[in-house]
Amino acid sequence: MATSFRLKIDPRERQVARFMGDVERAFQRAFVAAKKERKLTQQQIAVMLGVDRSAINRRLLGRENMTQRSLAEMAWAMGYDVEFKLVPRGSLNAADEHKIAAE
């Protein structure tokens, strides 16, 4: 007899988790691009920001919650600008934005 479980995730928690995942993936993609195009390493980012390389690794893996400041600093070190947009929930644009961000 097979047992299946169904998790009920609060809509707020789902939205938070999706956003955090999108941010994590965006930083990972940016780092891969910077590594490929500019031969940028985690160690070089760490030196630019005055932190240990392990801190950069934790940030890129999503194992460390980043402040707005640390998000901006990481983007700067990798050669990126940050855009932030709030979209009304339930709008067609919100679904499109999430879909685009996840790609």
C-alpha positions, 0 to 999 in steps of 0.5 A: 500500500502506497502512502502519499503526503500532501503538503499545504504551503501557506501562500505567503511562504510560497511567495517568499520561497519563490522570491528567494530562489529567484534571487539565488538563481540570478546571482548564480547565473551572474557569477557563472557569466562573470566567471566565463567572460571576465575570469572572475573568481570567488576569491577576487569578489571576496577581496573586492568586498573585504570578506572571506571567500567562504562568505561569497560561497555561502551567498552564491549557494543561498546559505546566507541571508543577504541584506540589501547592502550585501546584494548590491555589493555582490552585484557591483563586484560581479559587474552588474546593476540591480533592478527591483520591481514590485508587480501587483499580485495576480496581474498578468505581468506578475506571472510573466515576470516570475516566469522570466526571472526563473528562466 
